[in-house]
Amino acid sequence: MAENVIPHFQNDPGVEQIRIGAKEFMCVGARPPFDHPHVFLDMGDESEVVCPYCSTHYVLDSSLDPHDAVPSECEFKEAAA
């Protein structure tokens, strides 16, 4: 299975802030089946954005790879079939 082209992040740990390496990404809330609608978020000229569904505060960290997050538990990876 191909990896997501657009980075996806989730907030199972329930942290207030997630540092990520991408300005454009998808927030899925928590892992399925407890996810919210998967929303595309774009920071634009800013370096942070808040998800309108789960209120997770995402902050750009340009030292990270686009698919990486801190904490790393917030990186959303598809389960192997």
N, C-alpha and C positions, 0 to 999 in steps of 0.2 A: 504494500500500500504506500502511496506517495505521501510524503510529509506535507502538512499544510503550507501553502505558499504564503498566506497571510498569517502572521503569528497569532496564536490563540492563548488567552490567559484565563485562569479561574481563581476563585478565592475560597477554596474549602477551609483553609486555616482561619478565615475570618479576620485577617489583618486589616488595619486601617489604610495602609499604604503599601503599594507594590512598585518596586523599581524595575523598569523594563528597558530593553534596548531598541524599541521600535516606536515611531511616532504614529503609525497607522497599524491597527490590530483589531482583533475581535475579543470582546469580553463575553464569557459564557456564564458568569455568576459562579455557581458551584458545579461540581461534576454531575453529569446526568445520573439519576433522574431528577436531581434537585436544581437543575440549571434554569436560568431565565432565558428569554429570547436572546439568541446570539446576536449581539449588536456590534456594528463596525464603528470604531471610535478613531478620530483623527485629531491629533493635538494641534495641527496647523502651525501657527507661528509660536505657539506656547510650548512649554516644556512639561506640562501636566494636564490631566483631564480627569473628571469624575464620571463614573458610569452612572447614567440616569436610572438604571434599574436597581443596582445593588449598592450604590454609593461608594464603591471602591475607588480610592484615590491612586491613580497611576502617575508615576513620575519618570521622565526620561532619564536614563543613565547611559550616556553615549559610550561608556567603557564596556557595555554588555553587547553580546551578539543579539541581533533582532529577535531571536526566539528564546532568549534567556530572561529570567526574572530573579529577583531577590525579594522574598525567599523563593528558592528553586521549586518548592512544592506548588507554586502558583503557575508553573509552566503546564499548559494543557497539551497532553500527548494522547493521541487516539490509542485505544486499547488494541492490542494485537488480536487478529481474528483467530 
